[in-house]
Amino acid sequence: MLKNKLNYKLLNILMLVVILFLGFKTFEYWSGFVAKIISILIPFVISFAIAYALYPCVRKLQEKGVRKGIAVGLVVIIILCTIVTLFSITIPLFYEQLISLSRIIGEVITDISSKFEINLGTFQETINTSLNKIIANLGEYISTGTIEFVSNSVGFLTKIIIITIVSIYLLSDMDKIRHRAKIILKRVNKRAFEYVKAVDNELGNYLQGLVIFMGIQLIEYSFLFWIVGHPNWLLLGILASLTTVVPYFGGLATNIIAVVLASVVSPKLFIATMIICLVFPNIDGYVISPRVYGKTNNINPIWTIFAVFAGGALCGILGIVIALPTYIVLNCTYKFFKKDIYGKIDDII
């Protein structure tokens, strides 16, 4: 009699609310321990994410007849060489052009002041002080900051080494990991296997769309900057391609670098670069990107921007990079369990 009167689903929800309330009240006692656990696990989670993202490249090479060990080595070497080369070329180049830009702005202000007899002394001093401060800070970072950061941050360097090594090991064993996970999930819970399969499919589609879009960006911007005569057209094309992993904001950083580099060459190149940076990102965002990801993932632009902003606010650069994959996982989870969620709500009501 009593059993029929009790609503066990409502009771479970009530218990969950009580547990969450107690967890919130005792947060200060266990938060430090959880933070330690998370700090230990983060390098391994990042390593798995890197291995998971690079695995399709290794698989493609294996399909072409390349042995797995050689395929893994090639992929790792290409990625590392690309990152090191871009940083070693882009940062000094941007620094040199920024110095030239500061000098040109000073000369322009001086010419205007003398030709039109306008006293721009205070304005010129403010501009020069601001630019010199930026240049000084950037120069200090390039010359000493990186060395000091690496030498004083043994923990950071250790994490980078661990992530690199673990990523290589996981990449080598990714096919075995996927096979074992498939067997275990099938044995434990068929529904869980279907869910993981759906998430894996969505992430695979995202990576496929990302690779296609990166290729389009490389060709598009290399060609555009080459047409207008930008001296760094290939570098900018590569940067535009690689920064695609950071939706919206990655392209903005590339455009800023392109405009700064063009501003010290000629006014004509500066105007042409500005037109490219204003027009073509909109074409990418509203025409090319929806067509590419529309065939792989149905990604809502508003939710994408929100996810990137929230990821940056919560976890900085890393949060921005993982924002879109996280949104895809959450969206896939909601779609997969949507009928179950609504069904339980209807039962409670």
Helices and strands as residue ranges (DSSP letters): H 2-5, H 8-25, H 27-63, H 68-115, H 121-140, I 141-145, H 146-152, H 154-188, H 190-227, H 233-242, G 243-245, H 249-263, H 267-283, I 284-288, H 289-294, H 301-348
